Amino acid sequence: MDELESHGDLDKAQQQVSIGIDERRYGKAVTTVSGFDVPESKIESLASSLKSSLATGGTVNDGTIELQGDHRDRLPELLREHGYDTS
């Protein structure tokens, strides 16, 4: 079982995820995280963890995590803690 889990960590580390910012209605910022190559359930779980860590709302839309507000400063560190590369 540990072998499977470490393989999953390797897959995550090899993924290059992108952090972006969109402006929505009324000038509200939305931070997006895209480029995942994992099952939707794992993206949902990561989104839940990020929302909790950042104390913000958000959703997953077509494999992209959308977080309310501008979180580009804190997201790279949080994603690295979860095993994703953001460089």
Residue, then its C-alpha position, 0 to 999 in steps of 0.5 A: m500500500d505504501e508503494l502505491e501512495s509514494h507513486g501517487d506522490l511522484d505523479k503529483a510532483q511531476q505535475q506542473v500546476s498553474i496559478g492565475i487570477d481572473e476578474r469576475r463580476y463587480g471587479k472581484a478577484v478569483t484565483t485559479v489553479s489548473g493543470f491537474d492530472v489526477p482524478e476529480s475526487k482528488i482535486e475536490s479534496l485539495a480544493s477543500s483543504l486549500k479553502s480551509s487553509l485560506a479561509t475562503g470560498g471556492t469551487v472546482n470547475d472542469g478540473t480547475i480550482e477557483l478560489q474567491g479572492d487573490h491568493r497568489d502569494r500563499l498558494p505556491e507554498l500550500l500547493r508544495e505542502h500537498g506535493y505539487d510543483t508550481s515553479 
